[in-house]
Amino acid sequence: MELSGYRLMWLQVLYDLPVTTEAKRKAAVEFRDFLLGLGFEMSQYSVYQRCCSGKEMADSLSAQIEKNLPKYGRVHLLLITDKQYEKMKTFLGTEEGMRRRKRENPDQLSLF
């Protein structure tokens, strides 16, 4: 099976969980740890992502996440192709103001 930019998918989890009580903070930390345990990496605060070898893998991860949703808050799952992901522009703040930063793609794809 050939891996292409249209078969490879990125699953992003975007969430906003309440942390107003100790129990809700604990649930938020447990959800974050759950995502890390599934192999997701933090893209931004409350935004985690993982590269998937195809839609089947993304669907499997989505089902696992759905079974482990926190009781409170909002969670969004976004699935995009690698071709769409590579068109993302990233801007980083600097002391001179916002400056565009060229994204560097890895030379090699690592599958775990």
C-alpha positions as CSV (number, residue, x, y, z in Angstrom):
1,M,0.0,0.0,0.0
2,E,1.5,3.3,-1.1
3,L,1.3,6.2,1.4
4,S,0.2,9.4,-0.3
5,G,-0.7,12.9,0.9
6,Y,-4.3,12.1,0.1
7,R,-4.3,8.8,2.1
8,L,-2.4,10.1,5.1
9,M,-4.7,12.0,7.5
10,W,-4.3,14.3,10.4
11,L,-6.7,14.0,13.3
12,Q,-6.9,17.1,15.4
13,V,-8.6,17.3,18.8
14,L,-9.6,20.7,19.9
15,Y,-11.2,21.1,23.3
16,D,-12.3,23.6,25.9
17,L,-12.8,21.9,29.2
18,P,-13.9,23.7,32.4
19,V,-11.4,23.8,35.3
20,T,-13.5,25.6,37.9
21,T,-13.4,22.9,40.4
22,E,-10.8,20.3,41.5
23,A,-12.8,17.5,40.0
24,K,-13.2,19.3,36.6
25,R,-9.4,20.1,36.6
26,K,-8.7,16.4,37.2
27,A,-11.0,15.4,34.4
28,A,-9.2,17.9,32.0
29,V,-5.8,16.6,33.0
30,E,-6.9,13.0,32.6
31,F,-8.3,13.7,29.1
32,R,-5.0,15.4,28.1
33,D,-3.1,12.4,29.4
34,F,-5.4,10.1,27.5
35,L,-4.7,11.9,24.3
36,L,-0.9,11.7,24.9
37,G,-1.3,8.0,25.6
38,L,-2.9,7.6,22.2
39,G,0.1,9.2,20.6
40,F,-1.2,12.7,20.1
41,E,1.1,15.7,20.4
42,M,0.3,19.2,21.5
43,S,0.0,21.7,18.6
44,Q,-1.3,24.5,20.8
45,Y,-2.8,24.7,24.2
46,S,-6.0,22.5,24.1
47,V,-5.2,21.4,20.5
48,Y,-3.7,18.0,19.9
49,Q,-3.0,16.2,16.7
50,R,-1.8,12.9,15.3
51,C,-0.9,11.6,11.9
52,C,-2.9,8.6,10.8
53,S,-2.1,6.1,8.0
54,G,-5.7,6.4,6.7
55,K,-9.3,7.1,7.5
56,E,-9.7,3.7,9.1
57,M,-7.1,4.5,11.8
58,A,-8.6,8.0,12.3
59,D,-12.0,6.4,12.7
60,S,-10.6,4.0,15.3
61,L,-9.0,6.8,17.3
62,S,-12.2,8.9,17.0
63,A,-14.2,6.0,18.5
64,Q,-11.7,5.7,21.4
65,I,-11.9,9.4,22.1
66,E,-15.7,9.4,22.0
67,K,-15.7,6.6,24.6
68,N,-13.5,8.6,26.9
69,L,-15.0,12.1,26.6
70,P,-15.1,14.2,29.8
71,K,-18.5,14.8,31.3
72,Y,-18.2,18.6,30.9
73,G,-16.9,20.9,28.2
74,R,-16.7,20.8,24.4
75,V,-14.5,18.6,22.2
76,H,-14.1,18.9,18.4
77,L,-12.4,16.3,16.2
78,L,-11.1,17.6,12.8
79,L,-9.9,15.2,10.1
80,I,-7.8,16.6,7.2
81,T,-5.6,15.0,4.6
82,D,-1.8,15.4,4.7
83,K,-2.1,17.5,1.5
84,Q,-4.4,20.0,3.3
85,Y,-2.2,20.0,6.4
86,E,0.9,20.9,4.4
87,K,-0.8,24.0,3.2
88,M,-1.1,25.4,6.7
89,K,0.8,28.6,7.4
90,T,2.3,29.0,10.8
91,F,3.1,32.4,12.3
92,L,5.1,32.9,15.4
93,G,5.3,36.1,17.5
94,T,8.6,37.8,17.8
95,E,9.8,41.0,19.5
96,E,9.5,42.8,16.2
97,G,5.9,41.6,15.8
98,M,4.2,38.8,14.0
99,R,6.6,37.2,11.4
100,R,5.9,34.4,9.0
101,R,7.9,31.3,9.7
102,K,8.6,28.7,7.0
103,R,7.3,25.3,8.0
104,E,9.9,22.6,7.6
105,N,8.5,19.2,6.7
106,P,10.4,16.2,8.1
107,D,12.7,14.3,5.7
108,Q,11.4,11.0,6.8
109,L,8.0,9.7,7.9
110,S,8.1,7.7,11.1
111,L,5.4,5.1,11.8
112,F,5.2,3.7,15.2
